[in-house]
């Protein structure tokens, strides 16, 4: 637990592996949210609020 | 009868007080069916809209666990099992808060959520993000452990070089803790409520025309 984490280094980019994993997971979650089917209700209206 | 009519005339001519003006503005801009709707437009049927709700849910856990931590203090959250658990709930709720907030930001950015008079809602979101970063920073400084000392010592040079070290002293635990548990959370909560009310008042922004036609 107290050991320093792994860092990845490409040129001027220096990032820890945990941070890279979190960023990758966020992109994956965002992509899934865009394409995953959402359970629809019959109560939805047409959006003409204004 | 004539007296009553004259009185009504006087009342109508008198400029409305600020309470009346406020009431009229609220009634006009924020009717209850907008504030607490039971129906949403069909295009809200997407998981992208859930990120904002997750952000608010995480904030509720952050505030709840933070109130408990503030009540019992650093000795408790470092030495007792329950204290460490509540401390962890506070920490991981903040992680969830930031992850969901950034995903919400991505979603609103790509759907251009500032359209049709919603610029103020977007800008308040930007300010909430900034204050949240400051709140998290002062939270790291308030942990009362070696990590917080490490952060404070390193941040001191950065603050001094930015010219704000004299009145924002990261080595002053009392100042950082006071900001973290009072001023900044109040600011975040107030702005989140304002953000939410503005979303309710105007409704969720309509999708961008799939034909790509932008009407003036």
Interface residues (C-beta under 8 A of the other chain):
Chain A: X22 X26 X29 X30 X32 X33 X34 X36 X38 X40 X43 X44 X45 X46 X47 X49 X50
Chain B: X34 X38 X39 X40 X41 X42 X43 X44 X45 X46 X47 X48 X50 X51 X99 X102 X103 X106 X107 X116 X202 X203 X204 X206
